[in-house]
Each structure stands twice: as structure tokens, then as C-alpha cells.
């Protein structure tokens, strides 16, 4: 939803204000990982092995009780230390009231995250889609009205977050009304925490790998640059729409059917078409990034155009683990944690090295390189427990040609018509390399038959 609100954000919020929103997004993500102990991931894994409905209710209810207690403690402690936390995160007590609103908003966001994940683990795709779309729509309406009414004040953003996530959580609980009971199993909770606790440093590693760039930009440059970078990342996050859809459908499928040999073939096939769709998006946004920022943002944000394709690739690489499920299947959460922490440390070093030299592009490049390293490590270790055969040669050639087309379009200043031709050429190459020709011919034949049958009618 954030990507559709970019014109509104850039019209009403200065880069410094958007930098505040972006940094607080980083803080919320860290809070969600640490305070909740990633317990929702344990719920998903334990529900697969649950023998009866009573056991499933015990798993969900024990986890919910723990999460509620932890977030109550977090809220009380954060309000007590609000001034100190505001200075640490935002360097300015002018944002104190915003930070207090953010504390409330982060609690509601976390509860929404827990309940929508519960819907996902229970394979209630229809209710989950309704809950998430309702929350997103309500947030969009409220933030539009709020920013216009309050004339660009940040409190409009976090008021919208509180109300929309509160309503979304209530709706999710309605669909989950038969999933919880007034019961708490301490022994079961311990088992779930033993599974999920190693995921906390792992998740913090992922968080650092993804968001350390914002923190380093704030420290080495300014909040204004954080805002420009954040807009570039928001536009690049269109890739995240594809990632979210694949993650929602793929993870339950893998955990439920990983013992079947057909599942391995399906994962590889889905991976190829996932790459095809994402690479098409990267090619489109990379070749026309100049037009995108002019149409959707204000002049203060035009510097984001060169960051977009680099950040889109980093989002792609950072989510490759979805297709390398061996460590999750084998419950090797400690290895996952070590990989993510190592990648985070590498990203920190790369940011320290590159930002002073090439500014915002240095931050984007550091994120891309660390994401690529992380994806490679996941693949290497995953293959030891769940071996998959990917067509890496074709994938490498596809990425190389896509990169060449984008670099040529951005660096040469070629006319729009030439960039359109280059984009079409690049898209054709991606189809040839990432799709099986037999599958392409089948789709073409189906489309042709549909066309002619429609004409005959």
C-alpha cells in the first residue's frame, strides 16, 4: 500500500519528515522481532505436527498470551523512556509526541502481524486476504484524509496506523474465534520458544541487513537523505508485492508437502516464473525510473531514480531464502541465525566503506552485495538438507543482460523511444531464458484458442 501513497507522501511530507517515517519503520520491525520472540514462526511449525484441534488451540492460545504480556511490558517501558528513545532514534525532541504515537501504533501493528500470520498458518486464505485488504484500504483512506486535514503533520500517519491495525486485528480475531481458548500450556510455550528464540538474532540479522543503510545514512549524512533513500526503496518495494504473494502461498505448501518429490519440481518451476515476473518489474522500473520519479514524486525526491533498480535487486536477493527451504525443514535455526548475523555484519562494513565515498548509491550497493551473499549462503547450506536443481547458468545470463540494458538506459541518457525498444528486447530475452519453450508454446496456444473462440462468438 505504501507505494500507492508515494505521491501523497512526497506532496505533503518533506524528505526530512519522510526520513522520520522510514526510521521508525526500522524501529518497529526490530521491536516486532525482539518483543514477540518470533513466536508466530514457531506456531506455524508446531501446527503442522499437531494431532488434534485441542492441541492446535493450546499452541495458538499459549503463544497469544505470551505475546500480549510482552507487548504490554514493552508499551509501559517505552512510554517511561520516551524522551531518551526519541533522542536516540531521531536526534530531536521535536518528534517526542510522534514517538509516543508510534509506541501505540507499533503494538497494534504487532498484534495485526500475529493474527494475520495465524490465519496464514491455518490456511484460511480467504479471510486473510479480506483482513489484509481491509486494513490496507482503511489505512489509505485515513492517511489521505489525515495528511490533507492536518496539512502534512506526521501525527496523521500514525493515527491512521493505530486505527487501521486495530480494526484489522479485531476482524482477524473474528475469523479466528474458534482457534483460541482460555488455556495456557507453559511446557508447550517453552518448546515453542526453544524453536523460535534462535530466530530472534537471525531476524535481527535480517533486519540489520535490510535496514542498516537507513541508520548509517542518518549517522553519516542526514534525515533528508534518509527520506530520499526511503522513497527510492518504497518504489522498489513493488517487488515486495510479488514476494508477499509467493511467501504466503509457498511456505505452507513446502512444510506440508516437502516429503513429496513432486514438491521439489514445483519449487524449481515456481522459482523460474517468480524470477521472470520480478525481473520484468526490475527491467521496467529500471529503464523508466526517470519517468517514474517525475510522475510520482516531488522534485526534492528526484535523486531516488538511480537507486530504484539497485534496491529492487537487493529485495529480490534478500528473499531468495524462500526457495531454499532446507534449513527450515531440518529445523536448523541456529545456522539460519549465523548466516543472517554474518550478512548483517558484512552489510554494516560495506555501508561504512561505501557511503562516505559514493553517498546514497553506496548504501544501495552495500545492501545489494550483502543480500546476494546472504542468498548464496542460504542456497549452499539448504542444499545439504533438501537438494534442488536450479538452472543457474540461464539465470545468470538473464541477470547479466537485464543489468546491461538498465545501465545503458540510465547512463547514456537515451531517448524514450530507444529505452522502450531496449525494454522490449530485454523482456524477450528474459522470457526465452527463464521460461521453458514448451510452456511458452502451451500458453500461446491457449491464448490463441481463447481469442479465436471469443471472435467466433
Secondary structure, DSSP 4 states (H G I P E B T S, - for coil): -GGGGHHHHHHHS-HHHHHHHHHHHHHHHHHHHHHTTTHHHHHHHHHHH--SHHHHHHHHHHHHHHHHHHHHHHHHHHHHTHHHHHHHHHS-GGGHHHHHHHHHHHHHHHHHHHHHHHHHHTT-HHHHHHHHHHHHHHHHHHHHHHHHHTTS-THHHHHHHHHHHHHHHHHHHHHTTTT--S---HHHHHHHHHHHHHHHHHHHHHHHHHHHHHHHHHHHS-HHHHHHHHHHHHHHTHHHHHHHHHHHHHHHHHHHHTTSHHHHHHHHHHHHHHHHHHHHHHHHHHHTHHHHHHHHS-GGGGGGGGTHHHHHHHHHHHTGGGG-THHHHTT-HHHHHHHHHHHHHHHHHHHHHHHHHHHHHHHHHHHHHHHHHHHHHHHHHHTTTS-----HHHHHHHHHHHHHHHHHHHHH---HHHHHHHHHHHHHHHHHHHS-HHHHHHHHHHHHHHHHHHHH-
